Amino acid sequence: MKKIQTLKKNYEFQNVLKNGKFYIGKQITVYIIKNKKESNDIGIAISSKLCHAVQRNKIKRKIRENYRLLSNKLEKGYQIVFLWNKKVPVEQVDFHIINQDMQHIFSKAGILK
């Protein structure tokens, strides 16, 4: 299994959030910007005010797994940041809705093959 490249530094997140184009889904918001690499880098940000660490990690796992399933169908060379929609209660986290959001957003952004 190949490892997913992630954004780790604050300035990397800030660059994508400030300069990237954003797309809004039912449960997630995605910021996308082109980079000069041959791979995609992702970052996941969920507010600590929203819920406890256990729920935040559950959301991150679902987003990461959905991205892994779609990663072979995506074009390379992008930095992608996923944000959880604060208006959606944490109890309504749904794997399939996140998957539909990602497919819709990536096709709208033009990076889905």
ABEGO torsion letter per residue (X at the ends): XBBBBBBABAAAAAAAAAABBBBBBAABBBBBBBBABABBBBBBBBBAAABBAAAAAAAAAAAAAAAAAAAAABBBGBBBBBBBBAABBAAABBAAAAAAAAAAAAAAAGABX
